[in-house]
Amino acid sequence: MISVADLLTNNRVPGNYFATDTYVRGDLEIGILENRRGDRLIALPDTLIQGIYAGLDKETGQAARLVLFNCGRWWGKNFYTRFREELTEYYGTSLADMAMVEFLQCLQQCWITYGWGKLELDQSYQSRGFLIIKTWNSPFATRSLKGDLPVCSLEAGVLCSFFSQLTGRELHSVQTSCESLGADCNRFVLGLTKRLKPAELLVENGMEHDAIMQQLCG
């Protein structure tokens, strides 16, 4: 029989750590946003993101996407470290030991709470060595960059770095569809750099996502 003492040893049932109403805390009077651990958060308005894009486009031209991607990789490295530390501390287990469904729920809720939109993993091509990440309502899908190419390079860099550290392998990320170009969602293909590099040229040639995947897996 379970004793009352046993119940009181750990009487907290963990919920979703990144639930918005409990994760984000702030003081509007002094303009401070914090997470539930007390770490500072920053709000980026759409106008600032658009301004950064427009400024990079003007100063660096075609290199703007590469600059954003590299910034995203740095951001993603720090994001993964914080994500791992917070979940390990809260659930009392490492990411490697978490159930896949629990890990995915945390990542999806984290994406929403951070204001990055909705995220979903598509494992249709996992057996071929590729992982597809889909996002919706991304704040990075702005038309401030010139041309007809996907613009969520910052998000691509974040995903590249995050999943590289999660899997322990050096992965690359290529965006193959973008909401800014009228697509139903943003799609990012993750895989080993050598196998994924050809996708960059296919995107530049205007090839659609499904056709790109056929080429990569053919």
HELIX and SHEET records of a PDB file:
HELIX    1   1 VAL A    4  THR A    9  1                                   6    
HELIX    2   2 THR A   20  TYR A   23  1                                   4    
HELIX    3   3 ASP A   46  THR A   60  1                                  15    
HELIX    4   4 GLY A   61  ALA A   63  5                                   3    
HELIX    5   5 ALA A   64  TYR A   91  1                                  28    
HELIX    6   6 LEU A   95  ASP A   97  5                                   3    
HELIX    7   7 MET A  100  THR A  113  1                                  14    
HELIX    8   8 GLN A  126  ARG A  128  5                                   3    
HELIX    9   9 SER A  153  THR A  167  1                                  15    
HELIX   10  10 GLU A  179  LEU A  181  5                                   3    
HELIX   11  11 THR A  193  GLU A  204  1                                  12    
HELIX   12  12 HIS A  209  CYS A  217  1                                   9    
SHEET    1   A 3 ARG A  25  ASP A  27  0                                        
SHEET    2   A 3 ILE A  32  GLU A  34 -1                                        
SHEET    3   A 3 ARG A  40  LEU A  41 -1                                        
SHEET    1   B 4 LYS A 118  ASP A 122  0                                        
SHEET    2   B 4 LEU A 131  TRP A 136 -1                                        
SHEET    3   B 4 ASN A 186  LEU A 192 -1                                        
SHEET    4   B 4 LEU A 171  SER A 177 -1                                        
END                                                                             
